[in-house]
Amino acid sequence: MRKLHFISGIVFCSILLLTSCASTKKQLDISESEKEIFNKTEGDPVVIADEKTEYEITIIDPGFDFWLASHAKPYQFYSQSYLESKNIFYVAEWNSRVSQPFRHNTSLYEMQIDYAPGTDYGYEVNYKLYNYFIYFQRKYNQRLGHFVPRI
């Protein structure tokens, strides 16, 4: 009798665990002001550059410059090591999607990003790149990881 009870308890716990881990995509809380920015068709390109490393990325996504100024966490909010660790993860996922054009939208994932772990790109490059990943995920309802991108 005890053995059956123990087995049914395992089955119940397994079912409970499976239902709690079900893949439910959380909806983002997008404000009206953010929606307005996402709908912009014009905006200045944002150049991410560091003269010491000669590293440069130009983001031509309309609205990013407005979003960065109005919705991103303030400059120096994050530590550089935090931004680097997030960027390493996001770049790896981004580049994986670029290399799989039949699985991912090629108009979203056009070019690979050359970001080498261990290279000091400086705070500004890491800050803007990280914030672009957050902006991109929120605007295009993408997930470059398991977490909902929040600001």
N, C-alpha and C positions, 0 to 999 in steps of 0.2 A: 504494500500500500504506500509506504513512504517513497519507494523508488518511482512509482508512477507520478506521485505528487511532485517530486523533484524534476522529473522529465517534463511534466506539463508546465512547471515554473520556468524551465529553460526555454521552452517553445514560446511561452507568453513573453518572456524578456526579449527573445529574438525578434518576435513580431513587433514589440514596442520599439526596440532599437531600430529596426528597419523603417518603421513609419516615421520615427523622429529624424532619421537621416535622409528622408526622401528629398529629392532635388526640387526644392521649390525656389523659384527665382523671386527674390524680394524686389518689390517695386521701389524705385528711387523717389525720394521726395524732392521734386524739382519745383522751385518757386516760379512765380510768374515772371519775375525779372530775369531769372535764368533762362526761361523759355524764350523770352524776347531776344536775349543774346544769341541763343542757339539758332534762331530764325534769321539772324542778320546775314545779308548777302555781301556786305562790304566790311572791310576792316583792314588795318595795317598788318603786314606780315610781322611776326615776332622773330627776331634773330637771337639765337642763343649762341653766344660765342665767348671764348676765353683766349686772350692774346697769348698767354704763357704756353698753353697746350696747342694752340692753333686749331681748336675744335670749334666747329660751327654747325648749327642746325637752323634752317629757316622754316618756320611754321606759317603756312599760308591759309590756315583754316579761319574763315571769316568769323569774327566774334571772340576768338581766343584772347586777343589783346584787351577787349572790354571785360571779359570774364576774369582774366588774371588781375586786373585792376580793381574789380568790384566784388569778386566772390572768393578768390583764393585766400588762404591763410596769409597773414602778413609776412613780409620778408623777415628772415631770421626766426620764424616761429619754430621751424624744425632744425635739428642738428644736421650737419652735413653728412655724418655717418648714417643717420636715418634715411635721408634722401638717397644716398648712394645704394643702400641695401634695397630700398624699394625700386629704384631705377634698374638695378641689375635684374631683379625679378621681372619687372614690366618689359624691359628690352628683350629679355629671353623669350617671353611669351609673344611679344609683338613679332620678333624675327621668325619665330616658329610659324606664326600665321601667314607671314609674307611668303614663306617657303611652301605653303599648302594652298595654292590659288583655287583648287577645286573645292576646298572645304570652307574657305573664308572669302569674304567680299573683297575683291581686288581693288575696288575704288576706295576702300577704307585702309587696307594694308598694302600700300604700293611699294615702298622701299624699305630695305633693312636699315637698322640703326647700328652704327659701329660704335659700341660703348664697351670699353675694356675694363673689367673689374681690376681694381688696383691702380688705375690711372686717376690722378687728381685733376678733375675737370674744373674745380673751383665751385664755390657755393652757388653762384648765379646760374651756371649751366645746370647744375643738379636741381635747383629750385624750379626753374622754368620747365625743364624736362618732366619732372615729377608732376607739376601742375598741369602740363599738357596731357599727360596720361589720365589724370583725374577728369579733366575737361572732356577729353575724347570719350571716355567710358560713360560719362553722364550724358553727353550730347547724343551719342549714337547707340545708347543702351547696350553697351558691350561690357563684358567682364574679362579683364586680363588676369584675373585671379579668382579666388573663392569668396572674396569679400566684396560687399557693396561699396563702391567708391563714394566716400563722403567728403564734404568740405567742412 
